[in-house]
Amino acid sequence: MRHTTSATLAGYDPAGLLAFFAAELAEHGLPFEQAQPGRYQSVMPAGALYLLREQGALRLTLQAGGLAQLHGLRDLVIEHLAEYSADLAAGLVWSDLAGAGAAPPNFRLMRALSVTRPSPIYLRVRLAGEDLHSFDADEMHFRLLLPPAGRPAQWPVLSANGQTLWPKGEAALHRPAYTIRQIDAKAGWLEFDVFRHAGGRATAWAEALRPGDAVGVIGPGGGGFPCAPWLLMAGDETALPAIARIAERLPAQTRGHVIVELGDPAGRQPLAAPAGMRVEWRIRRGHSGLFAAAQAVAVPDAGRYVWFAGEKAQAQQARSWFRESCGLTADESYISGYWKAR
């Protein structure tokens, strides 16, 4: 089932708005095309955006496979529209708006079931919640919502224009992204792994978590499951949960290369990768060599996909290299900075 919502962008030059959408989408490597005279579209993995010129205005329609995904797409559109005109973004009226003050459709208030240790460098958190089927689809990430220590949680609500309104100031939430490692939507639980490291806010939270504690999450979003005849995956400790989840779902005939770089060899774990994929474990000795190792892999000319995640600067290097030197398109790659070196 596809879910849709619409809003009219009136009082602004349609040509200027169309140029703005085209530029914003191109900046993120997303398509934008004229489907018919006066009709424009961007079909993305997370959903679709349609623009129709009508009587001096633009009719904006968003479409996604679930309500959570639809709201996530709307949030992104409003955020970018505010760069064009804050007044335009603030005055949007959506066809499906639930009303100011309601919980966002992609918010879940869950409760902790358990915290275990699948390896010396990870804590595995299991949460229970209702209506988790959207978390067991094409997107594998979500954001954990952590209130400031010692303060009661204030959860996000919808603003009058349909955007997620986040607590600010002393009530601001820490919102780290995590990979759903395992999920049973029918039974009503999901699990994710927290990389243990000194000073980590999520590490301290997970170590103090007790069964029954309330936990806010928002999602799903970002990063789907790649599928190509040949696949390169490269990442560090922060990316290993995603690499492991992807590897488990790959078709048996997939070929390629997996590179995982760790600071502690105790973090190694079995990866259920297809037999045709080489799995390479690297131990970091001071400076990271993850990008160099990925760069050394011979990438075929077609039927390929590169998945790279780790430190932000290395991800930027990888993006430039694979797209400029190897000619990979946005559809053939996922390259993301999961953290930033200080």
TORKOL-4160 file (C-alpha; in steps of 0.2 Angstrom, whole numbers, padded with zeros to 4 digits, m for minus):
342
<pt num="1" X="0000" Y="0000" Z="0000"/>
<pt num="2" X="0007" Y="0017" Z="m0005"/>
<pt num="3" X="0003" Y="0032" Z="0006"/>
<pt num="4" X="0002" Y="0050" Z="0000"/>
<pt num="5" X="0001" Y="0068" Z="0006"/>
<pt num="6" X="m0001" Y="0084" Z="m0004"/>
<pt num="7" X="0002" Y="0103" Z="m0001"/>
<pt num="8" X="0000" Y="0118" Z="m0013"/>
<pt num="9" X="0015" Y="0130" Z="m0015"/>
<pt num="10" X="0007" Y="0146" Z="m0019"/>
<pt num="11" X="0013" Y="0164" Z="m0019"/>
<pt num="12" X="0030" Y="0160" Z="m0026"/>
<pt num="13" X="0037" Y="0159" Z="m0044"/>
<pt num="14" X="0034" Y="0141" Z="m0050"/>
<pt num="15" X="0050" Y="0141" Z="m0061"/>
<pt num="16" X="0061" Y="0147" Z="m0047"/>
<pt num="17" X="0054" Y="0133" Z="m0035"/>
<pt num="18" X="0057" Y="0120" Z="m0049"/>
<pt num="19" X="0075" Y="0126" Z="m0051"/>
<pt num="20" X="0077" Y="0125" Z="m0032"/>
<pt num="21" X="0070" Y="0107" Z="m0031"/>
<pt num="22" X="0081" Y="0102" Z="m0046"/>
<pt num="23" X="0097" Y="0109" Z="m0038"/>
<pt num="24" X="0093" Y="0102" Z="m0020"/>
<pt num="25" X="0090" Y="0084" Z="m0027"/>
<pt num="26" X="0105" Y="0085" Z="m0039"/>
<pt num="27" X="0116" Y="0090" Z="m0024"/>
<pt num="28" X="0111" Y="0073" Z="m0015"/>
<pt num="29" X="0113" Y="0063" Z="m0031"/>
<pt num="30" X="0094" Y="0060" Z="m0033"/>
<pt num="31" X="0085" Y="0061" Z="m0050"/>
<pt num="32" X="0073" Y="0075" Z="m0055"/>
<pt num="33" X="0064" Y="0074" Z="m0072"/>
<pt num="34" X="0050" Y="0081" Z="m0082"/>
<pt num="35" X="0038" Y="0067" Z="m0084"/>
<pt num="36" X="0025" Y="0076" Z="m0094"/>
<pt num="37" X="0022" Y="0095" Z="m0098"/>
<pt num="38" X="0020" Y="0103" Z="m0082"/>
<pt num="39" X="0023" Y="0088" Z="m0072"/>
<pt num="40" X="0040" Y="0084" Z="m0063"/>
<pt num="41" X="0045" Y="0069" Z="m0052"/>
<pt num="42" X="0059" Y="0062" Z="m0042"/>
<pt num="43" X="0058" Y="0044" Z="m0038"/>
<pt num="44" X="0069" Y="0038" Z="m0024"/>
<pt num="45" X="0072" Y="0023" Z="m0014"/>
<pt num="46" X="0063" Y="0030" Z="0001"/>
<pt num="47" X="0048" Y="0036" Z="m0009"/>
<pt num="48" X="0043" Y="0049" Z="m0022"/>
<pt num="49" X="0041" Y="0067" Z="m0025"/>
<pt num="50" X="0029" Y="0075" Z="m0038"/>
<pt num="51" X="0027" Y="0093" Z="m0043"/>
<pt num="52" X="0012" Y="0099" Z="m0054"/>
<pt num="53" X="0011" Y="0116" Z="m0061"/>
<pt num="54" X="m0007" Y="0123" Z="m0059"/>
<pt num="55" X="m0014" Y="0141" Z="m0060"/>
<pt num="56" X="0002" Y="0150" Z="m0055"/>
<pt num="57" X="0007" Y="0138" Z="m0041"/>
<pt num="58" X="0015" Y="0121" Z="m0038"/>
<pt num="59" X="0005" Y="0106" Z="m0031"/>
<pt num="60" X="0018" Y="0095" Z="m0021"/>
<pt num="61" X="0014" Y="0077" Z="m0018"/>
<pt num="62" X="0024" Y="0065" Z="m0008"/>
<pt num="63" X="0022" Y="0046" Z="m0009"/>
<pt num="64" X="0030" Y="0032" Z="0002"/>
<pt num="65" X="0027" Y="0014" Z="0006"/>
<pt num="66" X="0022" Y="0018" Z="0024"/>
<pt num="67" X="0016" Y="0032" Z="0036"/>
<pt num="68" X="0033" Y="0032" Z="0045"/>
<pt num="69" X="0043" Y="0034" Z="0028"/>
<pt num="70" X="0031" Y="0047" Z="0022"/>
<pt num="71" X="0033" Y="0058" Z="0037"/>
<pt num="72" X="0052" Y="0056" Z="0036"/>
<pt num="73" X="0051" Y="0062" Z="0018"/>
<pt num="74" X="0040" Y="0076" Z="0023"/>
<pt num="75" X="0052" Y="0082" Z="0036"/>
<pt num="76" X="0066" Y="0082" Z="0024"/>
<pt num="77" X="0056" Y="0092" Z="0011"/>
<pt num="78" X="0051" Y="0105" Z="0024"/>
<pt num="79" X="0068" Y="0107" Z="0030"/>
<pt num="80" X="0075" Y="0110" Z="0013"/>
<pt num="81" X="0060" Y="0122" Z="0008"/>
<pt num="82" X="0064" Y="0132" Z="0023"/>
<pt num="83" X="0081" Y="0136" Z="0014"/>
<pt num="84" X="0071" Y="0143" Z="0000"/>
<pt num="85" X="0058" Y="0153" Z="0010"/>
<pt num="86" X="0055" Y="0151" Z="0029"/>
<pt num="87" X="0038" Y="0158" Z="0027"/>
<pt num="88" X="0033" Y="0146" Z="0013"/>
<pt num="89" X="0039" Y="0131" Z="0024"/>
<pt num="90" X="0030" Y="0137" Z="0040"/>
<pt num="91" X="0014" Y="0140" Z="0031"/>
<pt num="92" X="0012" Y="0123" Z="0022"/>
<pt num="93" X="m0005" Y="0114" Z="0024"/>
<pt num="94" X="m0004" Y="0095" Z="0021"/>
<pt num="95" X="m0019" Y="0085" Z="0016"/>
<pt num="96" X="m0016" Y="0071" Z="0029"/>
<pt num="97" X="m0010" Y="0082" Z="0044"/>
<pt num="98" X="m0014" Y="0074" Z="0060"/>
<pt num="99" X="m0014" Y="0091" Z="0070"/>
<pt num="100" X="m0001" Y="0101" Z="0080"/>
<pt num="101" X="0004" Y="0092" Z="0096"/>
<pt num="102" X="0002" Y="0075" Z="0090"/>
<pt num="103" X="0016" Y="0062" Z="0090"/>
<pt num="104" X="0025" Y="0060" Z="0073"/>
<pt num="105" X="0020" Y="0045" Z="0063"/>
<pt num="106" X="0038" Y="0038" Z="0064"/>
<pt num="107" X="0040" Y="0040" Z="0083"/>
<pt num="108" X="0039" Y="0024" Z="0094"/>
<pt num="109" X="0039" Y="0024" Z="0113"/>
<pt num="110" X="0046" Y="0007" Z="0117"/>
<pt num="111" X="0052" Y="m0002" Z="0133"/>
<pt num="112" X="0069" Y="m0011" Z="0136"/>
<pt num="113" X="0069" Y="m0030" Z="0137"/>
<pt num="114" X="0087" Y="m0034" Z="0139"/>
<pt num="115" X="0105" Y="m0029" Z="0137"/>
<pt num="116" X="0117" Y="m0043" Z="0132"/>
<pt num="117" X="0135" Y="m0043" Z="0126"/>
<pt num="118" X="0137" Y="m0052" Z="0110"/>
<pt num="119" X="0156" Y="m0048" Z="0109"/>
<pt num="120" X="0168" Y="m0038" Z="0121"/>
<pt num="121" X="0166" Y="m0022" Z="0111"/>
<pt num="122" X="0147" Y="m0022" Z="0109"/>
<pt num="123" X="0131" Y="m0021" Z="0119"/>
<pt num="124" X="0116" Y="m0028" Z="0112"/>
<pt num="125" X="0099" Y="m0019" Z="0117"/>
<pt num="126" X="0083" Y="m0027" Z="0114"/>
<pt num="127" X="0067" Y="m0016" Z="0114"/>
<pt num="128" X="0049" Y="m0021" Z="0114"/>
<pt num="129" X="0036" Y="m0010" Z="0105"/>
<pt num="130" X="0020" Y="m0010" Z="0095"/>
<pt num="131" X="0017" Y="m0009" Z="0076"/>
<pt num="132" X="0035" Y="m0013" Z="0071"/>
<pt num="133" X="0032" Y="m0019" Z="0053"/>
<pt num="134" X="0038" Y="m0003" Z="0045"/>
<pt num="135" X="0055" Y="m0007" Z="0054"/>
<pt num="136" X="0056" Y="m0024" Z="0045"/>
<pt num="137" X="0056" Y="m0017" Z="0027"/>
<pt num="138" X="0068" Y="m0009" Z="0016"/>
<pt num="139" X="0077" Y="0003" Z="0028"/>
<pt num="140" X="0088" Y="m0004" Z="0042"/>
<pt num="141" X="0092" Y="0012" Z="0052"/>
<pt num="142" X="0083" Y="0022" Z="0066"/>
<pt num="143" X="0087" Y="0035" Z="0078"/>
<pt num="144" X="0088" Y="0032" Z="0097"/>
<pt num="145" X="0081" Y="0047" Z="0107"/>
<pt num="146" X="0091" Y="0050" Z="0123"/>
<pt num="147" X="0086" Y="0064" Z="0135"/>
<pt num="148" X="0099" Y="0073" Z="0145"/>
<pt num="149" X="0105" Y="0063" Z="0160"/>
<pt num="150" X="0094" Y="0066" Z="0176"/>
<pt num="151" X="0080" Y="0075" Z="0166"/>
<pt num="152" X="0063" Y="0068" Z="0162"/>
<pt num="153" X="0061" Y="0065" Z="0143"/>
<pt num="154" X="0052" Y="0077" Z="0132"/>
<pt num="155" X="0047" Y="0068" Z="0116"/>
<pt num="156" X="0045" Y="0076" Z="0098"/>
<pt num="157" X="0028" Y="0082" Z="0092"/>
<pt num="158" X="0021" Y="0088" Z="0076"/>
<pt num="159" X="0021" Y="0107" Z="0072"/>
<pt num="160" X="0007" Y="0116" Z="0063"/>
<pt num="161" X="0015" Y="0113" Z="0046"/>
<pt num="162" X="0018" Y="0095" Z="0049"/>
<pt num="163" X="0036" Y="0095" Z="0053"/>
<pt num="164" X="0043" Y="0086" Z="0068"/>
<pt num="165" X="0046" Y="0099" Z="0082"/>
<pt num="166" X="0061" Y="0093" Z="0093"/>
<pt num="167" X="0064" Y="0098" Z="0111"/>
<pt num="168" X="0077" Y="0112" Z="0113"/>
<pt num="169" X="0089" Y="0119" Z="0126"/>
<pt num="170" X="0091" Y="0109" Z="0141"/>
<pt num="171" X="0078" Y="0096" Z="0135"/>
<pt num="172" X="0087" Y="0093" Z="0119"/>
<pt num="173" X="0088" Y="0075" Z="0114"/>
<pt num="174" X="0104" Y="0066" Z="0108"/>
<pt num="175" X="0099" Y="0057" Z="0092"/>
<pt num="176" X="0112" Y="0044" Z="0087"/>
<pt num="177" X="0108" Y="0033" Z="0072"/>
<pt num="178" X="0108" Y="0014" Z="0074"/>
<pt num="179" X="0106" Y="m0002" Z="0063"/>
<pt num="180" X="0092" Y="m0014" Z="0067"/>
<pt num="181" X="0103" Y="m0030" Z="0070"/>
<pt num="182" X="0088" Y="m0042" Z="0072"/>
<pt num="183" X="0069" Y="m0039" Z="0072"/>
<pt num="184" X="0053" Y="m0050" Z="0075"/>
<pt num="185" X="0039" Y="m0037" Z="0070"/>
<pt num="186" X="0026" Y="m0050" Z="0074"/>
<pt num="187" X="0033" Y="m0054" Z="0091"/>
<pt num="188" X="0035" Y="m0035" Z="0094"/>
<pt num="189" X="0054" Y="m0033" Z="0097"/>
<pt num="190" X="0070" Y="m0027" Z="0089"/>
<pt num="191" X="0088" Y="m0027" Z="0093"/>
<pt num="192" X="0103" Y="m0016" Z="0090"/>
<pt num="193" X="0121" Y="m0016" Z="0094"/>
<pt num="194" X="0130" Y="m0001" Z="0103"/>
<pt num="195" X="0149" Y="0000" Z="0101"/>
<pt num="196" X="0157" Y="0002" Z="0118"/>
<pt num="197" X="0169" Y="0016" Z="0119"/>
<pt num="198" X="0175" Y="0027" Z="0133"/>
<pt num="199" X="0165" Y="0043" Z="0135"/>
<pt num="200" X="0151" Y="0037" Z="0123"/>
<pt num="201" X="0135" Y="0044" Z="0128"/>
<pt num="202" X="0125" Y="0029" Z="0121"/>
<pt num="203" X="0137" Y="0017" Z="0129"/>
<pt num="204" X="0134" Y="0024" Z="0146"/>
<pt num="205" X="0115" Y="0024" Z="0143"/>
<pt num="206" X="0115" Y="0006" Z="0137"/>
<pt num="207" X="0126" Y="0000" Z="0153"/>
<pt num="208" X="0113" Y="0009" Z="0164"/>
<pt num="209" X="0097" Y="0003" Z="0155"/>
<pt num="210" X="0086" Y="m0009" Z="0165"/>
<pt num="211" X="0071" Y="m0020" Z="0159"/>
<pt num="212" X="0055" Y="m0009" Z="0158"/>
<pt num="213" X="0064" Y="0007" Z="0155"/>
<pt num="214" X="0055" Y="0018" Z="0142"/>
<pt num="215" X="0065" Y="0021" Z="0126"/>
<pt num="216" X="0060" Y="0033" Z="0112"/>
<pt num="217" X="0065" Y="0029" Z="0094"/>
<pt num="218" X="0061" Y="0037" Z="0077"/>
<pt num="219" X="0062" Y="0029" Z="0061"/>
<pt num="220" X="0065" Y="0019" Z="0050"/>
<pt num="221" X="0076" Y="0029" Z="0038"/>
<pt num="222" X="0091" Y="0029" Z="0028"/>
<pt num="223" X="0102" Y="0015" Z="0021"/>
<pt num="224" X="0093" Y="0001" Z="0012"/>
<pt num="225" X="0100" Y="m0016" Z="0008"/>
<pt num="226" X="0111" Y="m0017" Z="m0008"/>
<pt num="227" X="0108" Y="m0030" Z="m0021"/>
<pt num="228" X="0120" Y="m0032" Z="m0035"/>
<pt num="229" X="0130" Y="m0047" Z="m0043"/>
<pt num="230" X="0146" Y="m0040" Z="m0036"/>
<pt num="231" X="0147" Y="m0030" Z="m0019"/>
<pt num="232" X="0161" Y="m0021" Z="m0010"/>
<pt num="233" X="0157" Y="m0018" Z="0009"/>
<pt num="234" X="0170" Y="m0008" Z="0019"/>
<pt num="235" X="0168" Y="m0001" Z="0037"/>
<pt num="236" X="0174" Y="0000" Z="0055"/>
<pt num="237" X="0167" Y="m0004" Z="0072"/>
<pt num="238" X="0152" Y="0008" Z="0069"/>
<pt num="239" X="0148" Y="0000" Z="0053"/>
<pt num="240" X="0150" Y="m0018" Z="0058"/>
<pt num="241" X="0132" Y="m0021" Z="0063"/>
<pt num="242" X="0125" Y="m0015" Z="0046"/>
<pt num="243" X="0138" Y="m0025" Z="0037"/>
<pt num="244" X="0133" Y="m0041" Z="0047"/>
<pt num="245" X="0114" Y="m0037" Z="0044"/>
<pt num="246" X="0117" Y="m0034" Z="0025"/>
<pt num="247" X="0128" Y="m0050" Z="0023"/>
<pt num="248" X="0114" Y="m0061" Z="0031"/>
<pt num="249" X="0102" Y="m0055" Z="0017"/>
<pt num="250" X="0113" Y="m0056" Z="0002"/>
<pt num="251" X="0108" Y="m0069" Z="m0012"/>
<pt num="252" X="0119" Y="m0085" Z="m0011"/>
<pt num="253" X="0127" Y="m0081" Z="m0028"/>
<pt num="254" X="0133" Y="m0063" Z="m0023"/>
<pt num="255" X="0152" Y="m0061" Z="m0026"/>
<pt num="256" X="0163" Y="m0047" Z="m0019"/>
<pt num="257" X="0174" Y="m0042" Z="m0005"/>
<pt num="258" X="0170" Y="m0037" Z="0013"/>
<pt num="259" X="0183" Y="m0027" Z="0023"/>
<pt num="260" X="0181" Y="m0024" Z="0042"/>
<pt num="261" X="0193" Y="m0013" Z="0051"/>
<pt num="262" X="0194" Y="m0015" Z="0070"/>
<pt num="263" X="0204" Y="m0007" Z="0084"/>
<pt num="264" X="0202" Y="m0023" Z="0095"/>
<pt num="265" X="0203" Y="m0040" Z="0087"/>
<pt num="266" X="0191" Y="m0046" Z="0101"/>
<pt num="267" X="0178" Y="m0038" Z="0090"/>
<pt num="268" X="0178" Y="m0050" Z="0076"/>
<pt num="269" X="0162" Y="m0060" Z="0074"/>
<pt num="270" X="0155" Y="m0073" Z="0062"/>
<pt num="271" X="0149" Y="m0065" Z="0046"/>
<pt num="272" X="0136" Y="m0075" Z="0036"/>
<pt num="273" X="0142" Y="m0069" Z="0019"/>
<pt num="274" X="0140" Y="m0079" Z="0003"/>
<pt num="275" X="0154" Y="m0091" Z="m0001"/>
<pt num="276" X="0159" Y="m0080" Z="m0016"/>
<pt num="277" X="0163" Y="m0065" Z="m0005"/>
<pt num="278" X="0180" Y="m0063" Z="0002"/>
<pt num="279" X="0180" Y="m0057" Z="0021"/>
<pt num="280" X="0195" Y="m0047" Z="0026"/>
<pt num="281" X="0198" Y="m0042" Z="0044"/>
<pt num="282" X="0210" Y="m0028" Z="0047"/>
<pt num="283" X="0217" Y="m0023" Z="0064"/>
<pt num="284" X="0220" Y="m0004" Z="0065"/>
<pt num="285" X="0237" Y="0001" Z="0071"/>
<pt num="286" X="0236" Y="0019" Z="0075"/>
<pt num="287" X="0231" Y="0027" Z="0058"/>
<pt num="288" X="0216" Y="0020" Z="0049"/>
<pt num="289" X="0219" Y="0011" Z="0033"/>
<pt num="290" X="0201" Y="0007" Z="0028"/>
<pt num="291" X="0200" Y="0019" Z="0013"/>
<pt num="292" X="0216" Y="0013" Z="0006"/>
<pt num="293" X="0211" Y="m0005" Z="0008"/>
<pt num="294" X="0195" Y="m0002" Z="m0001"/>
<pt num="295" X="0203" Y="0008" Z="m0014"/>
<pt num="296" X="0215" Y="m0007" Z="m0018"/>
<pt num="297" X="0200" Y="m0018" Z="m0023"/>
<pt num="298" X="0197" Y="m0020" Z="m0041"/>
<pt num="299" X="0179" Y="m0014" Z="m0045"/>
<pt num="300" X="0171" Y="m0022" Z="m0060"/>
<pt num="301" X="0164" Y="m0010" Z="m0074"/>
<pt num="302" X="0145" Y="m0016" Z="m0072"/>
<pt num="303" X="0134" Y="m0026" Z="m0060"/>
<pt num="304" X="0143" Y="m0018" Z="m0045"/>
<pt num="305" X="0139" Y="m0009" Z="m0029"/>
<pt num="306" X="0150" Y="m0001" Z="m0016"/>
<pt num="307" X="0145" Y="0001" Z="0002"/>
<pt num="308" X="0157" Y="0011" Z="0013"/>
<pt num="309" X="0154" Y="0018" Z="0031"/>
<pt num="310" X="0166" Y="0024" Z="0044"/>
<pt num="311" X="0175" Y="0040" Z="0049"/>
<pt num="312" X="0168" Y="0056" Z="0040"/>
<pt num="313" X="0184" Y="0061" Z="0031"/>
<pt num="314" X="0188" Y="0044" Z="0025"/>
<pt num="315" X="0170" Y="0043" Z="0018"/>
<pt num="316" X="0172" Y="0059" Z="0009"/>
<pt num="317" X="0188" Y="0052" Z="0001"/>
<pt num="318" X="0179" Y="0036" Z="m0003"/>
<pt num="319" X="0165" Y="0045" Z="m0011"/>
<pt num="320" X="0177" Y="0055" Z="m0022"/>
<pt num="321" X="0187" Y="0040" Z="m0027"/>
<pt num="322" X="0173" Y="0028" Z="m0032"/>
<pt num="323" X="0163" Y="0041" Z="m0041"/>
<pt num="324" X="0176" Y="0050" Z="m0050"/>
<pt num="325" X="0189" Y="0037" Z="m0053"/>
<pt num="326" X="0178" Y="0022" Z="m0054"/>
<pt num="327" X="0163" Y="0030" Z="m0062"/>
<pt num="328" X="0150" Y="0024" Z="m0049"/>
<pt num="329" X="0133" Y="0032" Z="m0049"/>
<pt num="330" X="0123" Y="0036" Z="m0034"/>
<pt num="331" X="0113" Y="0021" Z="m0038"/>
<pt num="332" X="0128" Y="0010" Z="m0037"/>
<pt num="333" X="0135" Y="0016" Z="m0020"/>
<pt num="334" X="0131" Y="0020" Z="m0002"/>
<pt num="335" X="0145" Y="0030" Z="0006"/>
<pt num="336" X="0142" Y="0038" Z="0023"/>
<pt num="337" X="0152" Y="0046" Z="0037"/>
<pt num="338" X="0146" Y="0038" Z="0053"/>
<pt num="339" X="0157" Y="0048" Z="0065"/>
<pt num="340" X="0169" Y="0063" Z="0064"/>
<pt num="341" X="0187" Y="0062" Z="0071"/>
<pt num="342" X="0192" Y="0076" Z="0083"/>
